[in-house]
Amino acid sequence: MANSPQAIKRARQALKRRARNQGQRSMVRTSIKKVVTAIESGDRETAVQAYKTAVPVIDRMADKDLIHRNKAARHKSRLNARIKAMA
């Protein structure tokens, strides 16, 4: 347990950051899952629309260093490849 005032404040800040990061990470995962479910259902137009909404979310989280930029690029690339393979 934190003893010094500085450590107490740091622990409080860490809890706030963790809660915010969890929500944002969940948002990224949800947007990716929406694209994947649209691809698996075979609906190309819905998949393209979901992809277009997912890309800015993924990029924003990469800019905030919530996920690594290479991971963001990998997700976008793989999702786009799966959408193109539908045609």
Long-range contacts (C-beta under 8 A, 24 or more apart in sequence): 21-66, 24-61, 24-64, 24-66, 25-61, 25-66, 25-67, 27-57, 27-61, 28-57, 28-58, 28-61, 28-66, 28-67, 31-57, 31-58, 32-58, 32-75, 32-79, 35-79, 35-83, 36-79, 36-82, 39-79, 39-82, 39-83, 39-86, 42-86, 44-83, 44-86, 44-87, 47-83, 47-86, 48-83, 51-79, 51-80, 51-83, 54-79
